[in-house]
Amino acid sequence: MSAEPNIIAEAEALLAELPAISRPLIAQYFRSDLDVLQKADDSPVTIADKSVEAALRAAITQRFPNHSIIGEEEGGQASQSYCWVIDPIDGTRAFIIGKPLFGTLIALSYQGMSICGLIDMPALDETYITRGGEAFLLSGGQEKKLATRQTDSLANAHIATTSPEAFTNRGWQIFQKLSAACRSTHYGGDCYNYGLLAAGHLDLVVEDKLAPHDIMALVPVMQAAGAVVTDWQGAPVRLDGDGSILAAGNASLHAQALTYLGQIKQKP
C-alpha cells in the first residue's frame, strides 16, 4: 500500500506554511548572545533549536493529530505509518557563530520512506520544497523548478561533504579515495549541499553517520529534482537506515560512484 495522494498534497501545503512559523523564531536568536549547551553526544544545542522544534511540532499536530513526530531535540518514535521528521536547525555549529549556512529540515515519511520534504535556509531566504512530484526553489517571492546536473563522469564531478568529523574512520578513508577521482571537493555546508545538488550546482554529496532528522527531508527534494539517492549499499534511504547517503545528480554518475565505493570497501 502506498501513501494516500490527498495526504501528500495536504502535507506539502503545510510544508509551504511552516517557514512562516520557524523563521521569525530563528531570526530572534540568530547572531545574538545566546547560551549554547552541549548534549550527551557533545553536539551543541540552543534555545533556538528547542523553540523552533516545539513550534513546528504544535503546527503539525494541529493539522495531523494522528501522525507520529520525530525531532532532534524532543525525540519520538515512528509509531504510525505516517511520521514527520524535524531538524529545527541543521548546522547548529554554523548558527552559533553567525554563519548563514544552516537550515530547517522537515519531512513526512510513510512506512519509513520520505514522501515529501522541505529544506529551508532562512538566513539566505531560500526554500527547497517538494510539490506534486517536483521540486522548487522559493526565494525573494520567485519560484524556480529544480533540475539536477547531468555530469557524465566522476572526473567532471563536483563532490561535497560537511566535515571529516562526520565520518567513521573507515568512512573518511572511503570518501577521500572517491573524492580524489572527482574534479573538485568541497567541505562545509551541512544541509545546503543537498539543496545545491537539487538546484544543479553540485554533482555528488556523500556523508556517513547521519541521524534520521539529518537526512529524511533531503531525500525527496533531491529525488523530485532528478537525483538518485541511496545509502552506501545502493539501498533506499530509510528512517531506520544506517545513516549513510550517496546522492548524485543522475543515475549514471550514481552508478559510477557506487561502484567506486564498492571497490574501495573490498580492499583490506
Backbone bond lengths (Angstrom), bond angles and torsions (degrees), N, CA, C in turn:
res aa  C-N    CA-C-N  psi(-1)  N-CA   C-N-CA  omega(-1)  CA-C   N-CA-C  phi
1 M - - - 1.469 - - 1.520 109.00 -
2 S 1.338 117.13 135.73 1.458 121.71 -179.74 1.528 110.22 -102.19
3 A 1.317 114.64 169.69 1.463 119.88 179.67 1.523 110.37 -64.80
4 E 1.314 116.01 145.98 1.466 121.24 -179.12 1.529 110.06 -72.52
5 P 1.337 117.58 129.17 1.472 120.74 -178.28 1.521 113.22 -56.37
6 N 1.326 117.27 -36.80 1.463 118.74 -178.90 1.525 111.29 -68.71
7 I 1.350 117.27 -32.47 1.461 120.43 177.15 1.524 109.84 -67.20
8 I 1.336 116.91 -42.66 1.465 120.46 178.62 1.519 110.49 -61.46
9 A 1.346 116.80 -45.13 1.463 120.41 -179.72 1.525 111.50 -62.08
10 E 1.327 116.55 -43.26 1.465 120.21 179.22 1.526 110.95 -66.65
11 A 1.339 116.60 -37.90 1.464 120.37 179.21 1.520 110.95 -66.50
12 E 1.325 117.32 -41.35 1.466 120.00 179.58 1.528 111.12 -68.05
13 A 1.311 117.25 -32.70 1.464 119.63 174.43 1.522 110.67 -64.46
14 L 1.336 116.17 -40.22 1.460 119.69 177.52 1.523 111.23 -67.41
15 L 1.324 117.03 -42.36 1.468 119.97 178.51 1.528 110.94 -54.10
16 A 1.318 116.76 -40.65 1.465 120.61 -179.00 1.522 112.25 -65.21
17 E 1.336 116.57 -24.17 1.460 120.86 -178.87 1.530 113.00 -88.16
18 L 1.317 117.50 -22.71 1.466 120.45 -169.52 1.528 114.77 -67.31
19 P 1.348 121.13 -32.78 1.466 117.89 176.21 1.528 113.72 -58.61
20 A 1.318 117.32 -27.55 1.463 119.78 177.61 1.523 111.11 -67.12
21 I 1.331 116.78 -20.07 1.458 121.46 176.29 1.524 111.09 -89.72
22 S 1.333 116.91 -45.27 1.466 120.39 -174.24 1.525 113.64 -78.30
23 R 1.316 117.83 -36.59 1.468 119.87 -173.91 1.525 114.20 -62.53
24 P 1.343 119.88 -44.83 1.472 118.11 178.83 1.524 112.88 -60.70
25 L 1.324 117.44 -37.50 1.466 120.23 177.79 1.520 110.88 -65.79
26 I 1.324 116.27 -43.82 1.466 120.26 179.40 1.525 110.66 -63.38
27 A 1.330 116.80 -42.83 1.465 120.52 -179.59 1.524 111.83 -62.37
28 Q 1.318 116.25 -30.89 1.467 121.22 179.69 1.530 111.57 -63.86
29 Y 1.334 116.29 -31.82 1.458 120.42 -174.12 1.528 114.53 -108.38
30 F 1.332 117.83 -19.07 1.467 119.97 -176.14 1.529 110.75 -65.45
31 R 1.314 115.46 131.75 1.467 123.55 -178.61 1.526 112.13 57.96
32 S 1.329 114.51 37.62 1.463 121.32 174.25 1.525 107.98 -115.87
33 D 1.305 115.54 171.99 1.457 121.05 -177.88 1.528 109.35 -88.50
34 L 1.328 116.57 71.43 1.458 120.31 -175.68 1.523 110.85 -99.74
35 D 1.324 115.76 153.17 1.460 121.24 178.98 1.519 110.11 -75.08
36 V 1.311 115.36 143.50 1.462 121.85 177.78 1.519 108.36 -119.70
37 L 1.317 116.07 124.68 1.456 122.08 178.06 1.520 109.59 -107.19
38 Q 1.325 116.71 157.90 1.459 121.72 176.67 1.524 108.75 -107.27
39 K 1.335 115.77 129.16 1.458 121.04 177.42 1.530 109.92 -80.80
40 A 1.306 115.55 177.25 1.464 120.37 -177.00 1.524 112.35 -60.74
41 D 1.342 116.70 -30.79 1.462 120.00 178.97 1.522 112.36 -87.91
42 D 1.325 116.53 11.10 1.471 124.61 177.66 1.518 113.54 72.43
43 S 1.331 118.02 12.21 1.457 120.48 174.55 1.528 109.12 -88.49
44 P 1.324 117.57 150.31 1.461 120.41 -176.68 1.524 112.39 -80.80
45 V 1.326 116.15 153.93 1.450 121.86 174.92 1.526 108.03 -145.58
46 T 1.327 116.07 145.87 1.459 121.14 -179.71 1.525 109.57 -128.87
47 I 1.323 114.68 171.74 1.463 119.82 175.65 1.523 110.58 -62.39
48 A 1.332 116.84 -27.38 1.462 120.27 178.37 1.523 110.32 -64.18
49 D 1.355 117.27 -46.51 1.466 120.81 177.88 1.530 110.33 -54.89
50 K 1.332 115.46 -49.06 1.460 120.13 -175.07 1.523 111.86 -68.49
51 S 1.328 116.74 -41.04 1.467 120.13 -177.80 1.525 111.32 -67.47
52 V 1.323 116.22 -41.99 1.463 120.33 -178.87 1.525 109.96 -65.39
53 E 1.332 117.06 -45.69 1.466 118.11 -179.45 1.523 110.98 -62.33
54 A 1.305 117.80 -42.71 1.463 120.39 -179.91 1.528 111.39 -59.75
55 A 1.322 115.95 -42.69 1.467 119.85 -179.32 1.525 111.73 -67.56
56 L 1.326 116.79 -39.73 1.461 120.57 179.17 1.528 110.78 -67.75
57 R 1.319 116.17 -41.89 1.464 119.66 177.52 1.535 110.87 -58.82
58 A 1.310 116.32 -42.93 1.466 120.03 -178.75 1.529 110.82 -62.86
59 A 1.331 116.58 -42.60 1.461 120.59 -179.07 1.526 111.21 -66.37
60 I 1.331 116.52 -41.69 1.464 120.31 -179.79 1.530 110.95 -67.76
61 T 1.325 116.61 -43.98 1.459 120.76 -179.51 1.519 111.77 -62.62
62 Q 1.315 116.15 -36.72 1.463 119.59 178.88 1.526 110.99 -63.14
63 R 1.335 117.04 -39.49 1.467 121.85 -178.02 1.528 112.40 -84.22
64 F 1.325 117.03 -36.71 1.468 121.50 -176.72 1.537 109.41 -130.72
65 P 1.308 118.19 72.63 1.469 120.86 -173.95 1.524 114.33 -64.62
66 N 1.327 118.50 -19.69 1.458 121.03 -177.56 1.522 113.37 -96.23
67 H 1.330 117.63 3.48 1.449 120.70 178.95 1.528 110.65 -91.75
68 S 1.326 116.13 150.01 1.468 121.08 172.61 1.521 109.90 -78.82
69 I 1.329 115.95 160.53 1.461 121.97 175.11 1.518 108.74 -137.51
70 I 1.330 115.98 133.34 1.459 123.31 171.05 1.516 107.67 -119.25
71 G 1.318 117.28 128.98 1.456 120.83 178.87 1.506 111.51 -132.09
72 E 1.330 116.45 156.51 1.460 119.80 -179.19 1.517 111.57 -61.88
73 E 1.321 117.24 -40.04 1.461 119.96 -172.57 1.523 113.57 -89.57
74 E 1.321 117.83 -37.39 1.460 120.84 -175.32 1.526 113.52 -103.72
75 G 1.327 116.46 -3.77 1.455 119.79 178.11 1.512 112.64 70.08
76 G 1.336 115.78 -147.43 1.454 121.13 -178.74 1.514 111.18 126.32
77 Q 1.330 115.94 173.03 1.451 122.23 179.40 1.517 109.75 -135.99
78 A 1.334 114.89 151.05 1.458 120.48 177.96 1.522 108.78 -81.89
79 S 1.307 116.07 73.03 1.460 121.39 -174.92 1.525 112.61 -85.01
80 Q 1.326 117.54 -8.26 1.457 123.00 177.24 1.528 109.27 -124.30
81 S 1.328 116.59 162.39 1.471 120.25 178.49 1.520 110.86 -60.33
82 Y 1.340 115.79 -39.35 1.462 120.48 176.72 1.529 108.82 -94.61
83 C 1.323 115.96 125.69 1.461 120.56 -178.33 1.522 110.08 -139.00
84 W 1.318 116.43 125.69 1.455 122.19 174.83 1.531 109.21 -85.45
85 V 1.325 115.30 144.41 1.463 121.00 -179.54 1.533 107.61 -128.11
86 I 1.336 116.45 125.64 1.468 121.75 -172.31 1.524 111.07 -124.84
87 D 1.311 115.68 131.32 1.470 121.95 163.53 1.519 105.85 -120.16
88 P 1.335 118.27 102.75 1.475 119.76 -172.43 1.517 113.67 -62.12
89 I 1.348 116.82 -39.96 1.464 120.71 175.78 1.530 107.44 -139.58
90 D 1.309 115.72 96.75 1.458 120.17 174.51 1.521 106.98 -82.19
91 G 1.320 115.89 121.34 1.455 119.84 -174.16 1.520 110.96 98.72
92 T 1.331 116.16 41.77 1.466 120.06 -179.23 1.524 111.20 -59.38
93 R 1.338 117.52 -34.47 1.472 119.53 178.57 1.529 110.82 -61.40
94 A 1.324 117.19 -39.27 1.462 120.43 175.64 1.525 110.64 -67.28
95 F 1.329 116.13 -43.04 1.460 121.59 -178.32 1.525 111.77 -57.36
96 I 1.328 117.65 -44.36 1.461 119.91 -172.52 1.530 112.77 -74.38
97 I 1.341 118.12 -15.25 1.470 119.26 175.14 1.527 112.17 -103.97
98 G 1.341 116.74 10.42 1.457 120.77 176.69 1.513 114.54 81.39
99 K 1.303 118.16 12.18 1.466 122.28 178.91 1.524 109.14 -82.42
100 P 1.328 119.65 130.69 1.465 120.70 -170.27 1.521 115.73 -80.90
101 L 1.331 118.65 4.32 1.470 120.52 -176.03 1.527 111.87 -91.79
102 F 1.317 115.86 58.40 1.462 123.14 173.47 1.519 107.72 -126.66
103 G 1.302 116.47 159.41 1.457 118.32 -177.44 1.514 112.69 -149.71
104 T 1.310 114.83 167.59 1.452 123.23 173.85 1.520 108.05 -106.04
105 L 1.332 116.18 126.07 1.463 121.99 -176.54 1.520 109.71 -114.12
106 I 1.330 116.13 128.83 1.460 121.14 179.28 1.524 108.22 -140.54
107 A 1.324 116.12 130.55 1.466 120.72 178.00 1.517 109.80 -136.31
108 L 1.321 114.99 155.12 1.455 121.12 166.21 1.514 107.34 -112.47
109 S 1.318 116.19 126.00 1.458 120.97 176.75 1.525 109.84 -109.35
110 Y 1.329 113.93 153.42 1.464 120.76 175.31 1.517 107.89 -128.56
111 Q 1.317 115.92 119.10 1.461 122.56 -177.24 1.539 111.28 50.56
112 G 1.329 115.01 42.76 1.458 121.63 173.47 1.508 116.24 87.86
113 M 1.338 118.37 -1.76 1.465 121.74 -179.39 1.531 109.79 -117.18
114 S 1.317 117.27 134.96 1.465 120.67 179.29 1.525 110.54 -67.78
115 I 1.316 115.74 136.32 1.466 119.94 179.32 1.526 112.35 -118.06
116 C 1.317 118.40 -16.66 1.462 121.22 172.97 1.520 108.02 -161.90
117 G 1.338 115.92 157.88 1.445 117.28 -174.48 1.515 114.64 -161.17
118 L 1.330 113.69 169.39 1.463 123.18 -177.42 1.519 109.33 -141.78
119 I 1.331 116.61 131.69 1.464 123.77 168.70 1.519 105.73 -119.48
120 D 1.315 117.20 106.61 1.461 120.05 -178.65 1.522 109.82 -108.11
121 M 1.339 116.51 124.66 1.461 122.99 179.08 1.531 107.47 -108.97
122 P 1.328 118.03 85.95 1.476 120.42 -169.62 1.517 114.41 -62.79
123 A 1.341 117.74 -39.58 1.461 119.61 -177.55 1.524 112.09 -70.68
124 L 1.327 117.06 -18.24 1.463 121.87 178.48 1.524 112.08 -102.05
125 D 1.323 117.18 -5.76 1.465 122.90 -174.09 1.529 110.71 53.21
126 E 1.339 115.68 50.28 1.461 121.83 176.86 1.524 108.87 -129.87
127 T 1.316 116.30 126.88 1.450 122.08 177.60 1.519 108.98 -123.12
128 Y 1.331 116.16 121.82 1.459 122.84 176.27 1.518 107.13 -103.95
129 I 1.340 117.04 123.17 1.461 119.62 -168.67 1.522 110.60 -147.25
130 T 1.332 115.08 149.80 1.455 119.99 174.71 1.525 110.15 -92.43
131 R 1.328 114.49 149.46 1.467 119.88 174.78 1.524 109.01 -161.36
132 G 1.312 115.97 119.04 1.456 120.61 175.79 1.516 114.65 59.79
133 G 1.322 116.86 35.47 1.454 120.17 178.44 1.513 114.66 84.45
134 E 1.315 117.81 3.79 1.462 122.27 178.16 1.525 109.21 -124.49
135 A 1.336 115.73 169.48 1.465 120.87 179.24 1.517 109.18 -121.70
136 F 1.324 115.32 145.43 1.462 120.87 -175.72 1.523 110.37 -136.86
137 L 1.330 114.91 151.12 1.457 122.92 169.83 1.515 107.77 -106.99
138 L 1.339 115.52 123.07 1.461 121.72 176.37 1.516 108.20 -108.52
139 S 1.323 116.54 124.84 1.463 120.29 -179.09 1.512 109.71 -159.59
140 G 1.338 115.25 133.35 1.457 119.93 176.94 1.509 114.12 57.29
141 G 1.340 116.45 32.39 1.456 120.28 -179.71 1.516 114.16 79.19
142 Q 1.328 117.17 1.57 1.462 121.69 -179.71 1.529 109.67 -107.09
143 E 1.315 115.73 156.76 1.460 121.77 179.55 1.522 109.74 -128.97
144 K 1.333 115.47 134.55 1.463 120.82 179.97 1.516 109.59 -133.54
145 K 1.332 116.13 129.39 1.455 120.46 175.79 1.524 109.15 -72.02
146 L 1.328 116.69 137.00 1.451 121.16 -174.98 1.526 111.86 -96.87
147 A 1.326 114.51 146.10 1.458 121.45 175.22 1.522 108.30 -148.43
148 T 1.308 116.16 138.85 1.456 121.00 -176.84 1.530 111.64 -80.19
149 R 1.342 115.06 163.97 1.462 121.89 175.58 1.529 109.76 -72.19
150 Q 1.335 115.25 154.63 1.461 121.01 179.66 1.529 110.34 -113.13
151 T 1.298 116.79 43.02 1.464 121.85 178.72 1.524 109.57 -58.88
152 D 1.338 115.93 136.03 1.455 119.59 -168.86 1.523 115.59 -95.18
153 S 1.328 118.72 -12.10 1.456 119.13 -177.11 1.525 110.69 -151.34
154 L 1.328 115.74 157.49 1.458 120.35 176.85 1.519 111.08 -60.50
155 A 1.330 117.11 -35.02 1.460 120.60 -177.77 1.522 112.33 -62.75
156 N 1.334 117.19 -20.97 1.468 121.15 178.93 1.527 112.70 -105.64
157 A 1.314 116.76 5.52 1.461 120.51 -170.67 1.520 112.71 -94.02
158 H 1.323 115.31 144.20 1.464 123.41 171.61 1.523 107.26 -99.54
159 I 1.328 117.11 122.11 1.454 122.56 -176.01 1.530 110.06 -115.82
160 A 1.326 116.83 147.34 1.468 120.60 -177.75 1.520 110.83 -138.71
161 T 1.313 115.03 153.73 1.455 123.58 169.52 1.519 107.72 -153.13
162 T 1.318 117.59 164.76 1.456 119.58 -174.99 1.518 112.77 -78.03
163 S 1.331 116.45 -54.50 1.456 118.79 -173.62 1.520 110.68 -161.13
164 P 1.335 117.60 145.38 1.467 119.57 172.56 1.522 112.39 -56.70
165 E 1.322 117.44 -29.85 1.459 121.39 -179.15 1.523 112.95 -67.01
166 A 1.336 116.88 -16.38 1.456 121.20 -178.02 1.526 112.64 -88.34
167 F 1.330 117.60 9.08 1.456 122.70 178.64 1.525 110.44 -114.92
168 T 1.319 114.83 156.87 1.453 118.69 161.74 1.528 107.17 -70.22
169 N 1.322 117.36 166.64 1.463 119.47 178.60 1.519 111.54 -59.16
170 R 1.325 115.77 -44.64 1.462 119.42 179.25 1.522 110.82 -67.62
171 G 1.323 116.42 -39.39 1.458 119.92 178.39 1.520 112.44 -60.94
172 W 1.324 116.52 -38.09 1.455 120.76 178.76 1.527 110.92 -66.38
173 Q 1.300 117.56 -39.49 1.459 120.67 176.39 1.525 110.86 -61.61
174 I 1.315 115.95 -42.19 1.461 120.84 178.72 1.528 110.54 -62.88
175 F 1.334 116.04 -46.25 1.464 119.08 -178.91 1.526 111.25 -61.75
176 Q 1.303 117.73 -42.54 1.461 120.51 -178.41 1.525 111.85 -60.24
177 K 1.313 116.36 -40.61 1.465 119.33 -179.39 1.525 111.44 -70.99
178 L 1.333 116.66 -38.60 1.461 119.64 175.96 1.520 110.75 -65.62
179 S 1.325 116.88 -45.62 1.469 119.74 -177.37 1.523 111.75 -64.78
180 A 1.343 117.01 -28.49 1.463 119.84 177.88 1.521 111.87 -65.37
181 A 1.330 116.89 -21.75 1.459 120.97 178.56 1.523 112.39 -85.88
182 C 1.340 116.56 -6.27 1.464 120.86 -176.37 1.534 111.69 -98.16
183 R 1.304 115.24 167.38 1.465 121.33 -177.87 1.520 111.77 -69.59
184 S 1.331 117.32 -42.89 1.465 120.83 179.62 1.510 109.46 -151.62
185 T 1.343 115.19 154.42 1.457 122.20 -178.42 1.519 109.31 -125.54
186 H 1.337 116.06 136.80 1.464 120.94 -174.33 1.526 109.70 -130.90
187 Y 1.340 115.92 136.17 1.456 122.17 -177.03 1.533 110.54 -116.11
188 G 1.326 115.21 154.53 1.456 120.47 -177.31 1.519 109.81 88.74
189 G 1.334 115.92 175.24 1.455 119.55 174.15 1.507 115.17 109.66
190 D 1.350 118.11 -26.16 1.465 120.52 -179.69 1.533 110.05 48.97
191 C 1.329 117.39 -131.25 1.464 120.23 -175.80 1.520 113.64 -67.76
192 Y 1.327 117.65 -18.48 1.466 120.37 -177.84 1.521 111.51 -62.35
193 N 1.325 117.35 -31.37 1.461 120.13 178.60 1.526 111.38 -55.86
194 Y 1.317 116.32 -38.09 1.458 120.06 -176.60 1.529 111.17 -73.19
195 G 1.330 117.11 -34.52 1.453 119.93 172.59 1.516 111.19 -64.49
196 L 1.325 116.19 -40.30 1.462 120.37 178.95 1.524 111.29 -65.60
197 L 1.315 116.92 -36.28 1.462 119.28 176.34 1.532 110.31 -65.79
198 A 1.326 116.86 -44.76 1.462 120.41 178.82 1.521 111.83 -61.68
199 A 1.338 116.43 -31.74 1.465 121.23 -178.20 1.522 113.03 -85.39
200 G 1.347 117.54 -2.33 1.458 119.72 176.01 1.507 115.07 89.09
201 H 1.313 118.46 21.57 1.466 121.39 -179.44 1.521 112.61 -103.22
202 L 1.314 117.06 -30.76 1.464 123.51 176.26 1.525 108.98 -113.32
203 D 1.338 115.94 157.13 1.462 120.35 179.59 1.519 113.24 -103.91
204 L 1.325 116.71 -37.73 1.454 121.68 -175.27 1.521 110.26 -138.48
205 V 1.322 116.37 140.71 1.460 122.10 168.01 1.522 106.79 -131.87
206 V 1.327 116.02 128.31 1.460 121.66 -177.16 1.523 108.28 -130.48
207 E 1.345 115.87 127.86 1.463 119.67 177.26 1.517 110.32 -146.57
208 D 1.316 114.23 165.53 1.458 122.25 -176.86 1.531 107.69 -138.05
209 K 1.332 116.74 163.00 1.469 121.69 174.07 1.525 113.67 62.47
210 L 1.319 118.61 30.80 1.453 120.49 178.36 1.526 110.74 -85.47
211 A 1.323 115.50 147.44 1.462 121.42 173.89 1.532 108.76 -88.28
212 P 1.335 118.16 161.22 1.470 119.28 179.51 1.524 113.94 -53.76
213 H 1.340 117.26 -39.44 1.461 118.93 -179.36 1.526 112.42 -68.43
214 D 1.336 117.60 -20.36 1.458 121.27 177.72 1.523 112.62 -77.47
215 I 1.308 117.35 -21.87 1.452 120.67 -160.53 1.530 115.91 -121.61
216 M 1.328 117.68 -32.73 1.461 119.48 -167.06 1.534 113.55 -66.79
217 A 1.321 118.03 -35.96 1.468 119.89 -179.41 1.522 112.30 -72.31
218 L 1.322 117.04 -25.80 1.455 121.64 -176.51 1.520 112.01 -69.96
219 V 1.328 115.50 -38.54 1.464 121.30 -170.40 1.522 113.08 -61.56
220 P 1.338 120.38 -53.36 1.468 118.84 -177.13 1.526 113.68 -65.46
221 V 1.328 117.27 -32.50 1.467 119.42 178.11 1.521 110.33 -63.39
222 M 1.332 116.77 -47.57 1.462 119.91 -179.70 1.521 111.42 -66.55
223 Q 1.326 117.33 -43.46 1.458 119.80 -178.92 1.521 111.76 -63.27
224 A 1.320 117.12 -38.68 1.465 120.00 179.19 1.519 112.37 -67.22
225 A 1.347 116.44 -20.27 1.462 120.92 177.29 1.529 112.11 -90.90
226 G 1.333 117.52 -3.41 1.457 121.42 177.35 1.508 115.34 111.31
227 A 1.333 118.39 1.92 1.458 121.32 -177.88 1.522 111.10 -77.39
228 V 1.329 114.07 158.65 1.463 121.53 170.48 1.520 106.51 -108.40
229 V 1.323 116.64 125.00 1.461 121.90 -172.72 1.525 109.25 -131.24
230 T 1.317 116.35 122.57 1.467 121.71 177.22 1.520 109.31 -142.32
231 D 1.342 115.28 179.47 1.447 118.89 167.50 1.528 108.44 -83.81
232 W 1.330 117.69 -174.95 1.464 120.57 -175.69 1.522 112.96 -71.43
233 Q 1.328 117.43 -10.76 1.453 120.83 176.69 1.529 112.13 -96.84
234 G 1.328 116.11 0.09 1.455 120.27 -179.22 1.517 113.62 86.35
235 A 1.322 118.06 8.12 1.464 122.61 179.31 1.531 110.35 -91.38
236 P 1.326 117.56 157.80 1.464 120.14 177.85 1.524 111.63 -58.59
237 V 1.320 115.68 146.91 1.467 121.02 175.96 1.521 108.23 -77.12
238 R 1.323 115.48 123.25 1.452 121.39 -175.77 1.529 111.09 -122.56
239 L 1.314 114.31 162.33 1.456 121.03 178.54 1.522 111.44 -59.93
240 D 1.327 116.51 -32.45 1.459 121.50 -179.88 1.526 112.02 -104.66
241 G 1.334 117.66 26.00 1.458 122.31 -176.55 1.522 113.01 -78.82
242 D 1.354 114.87 -173.03 1.466 119.97 -174.72 1.523 113.65 -88.65
243 G 1.341 118.01 0.35 1.462 120.70 176.08 1.510 114.48 85.66
244 S 1.328 117.86 4.81 1.468 119.96 176.20 1.519 109.42 -95.03
245 I 1.330 115.97 154.06 1.459 120.21 179.17 1.522 110.14 -147.45
246 L 1.326 114.37 135.99 1.458 123.03 171.71 1.517 106.38 -126.99
247 A 1.319 116.77 108.63 1.454 122.55 -179.38 1.517 109.16 -113.70
248 A 1.323 116.64 128.77 1.463 121.78 -178.82 1.519 109.48 -132.95
249 G 1.318 115.37 151.96 1.455 120.18 -176.51 1.506 114.55 -68.83
250 N 1.335 117.99 -18.97 1.457 120.67 -179.56 1.519 109.59 -156.54
251 A 1.329 115.91 167.97 1.463 121.39 -174.15 1.520 112.39 -65.90
252 S 1.329 117.24 -39.08 1.463 120.32 -178.36 1.524 110.92 -63.25
253 L 1.313 116.65 -47.35 1.458 120.17 -179.33 1.526 110.76 -66.09
254 H 1.307 116.51 -38.18 1.458 120.06 177.66 1.522 110.79 -61.20
255 A 1.327 116.42 -44.50 1.460 120.34 -179.71 1.523 111.31 -61.66
256 Q 1.344 116.66 -41.07 1.461 120.01 178.33 1.527 111.08 -63.30
257 A 1.319 116.67 -45.36 1.461 120.44 -178.97 1.526 110.76 -66.42
258 L 1.326 116.88 -41.11 1.452 120.70 -178.98 1.525 110.84 -65.39
259 T 1.335 116.31 -41.36 1.464 120.13 176.73 1.516 110.60 -62.63
260 Y 1.312 115.92 -41.38 1.458 120.50 179.65 1.521 110.89 -63.71
261 L 1.315 116.49 -43.19 1.462 119.79 177.59 1.519 110.52 -61.46
262 G 1.330 117.28 -40.32 1.454 120.25 178.04 1.498 113.09 -63.14
263 Q 1.328 116.55 -39.78 1.448 120.50 178.40 1.525 111.11 -64.70
264 I 1.322 114.94 -40.46 1.458 119.95 179.48 1.522 110.54 -63.77
265 K 1.340 116.47 -45.36 1.450 119.66 -175.12 1.529 113.03 -68.73
266 Q 1.332 116.70 -19.86 1.455 119.78 178.29 1.523 112.69 -80.26
267 K 1.312 117.32 -15.16 1.456 120.21 179.87 1.518 110.40 -76.18
268 P 1.334 118.57 147.34 1.477 120.25 179.61 1.521 111.31 -69.94
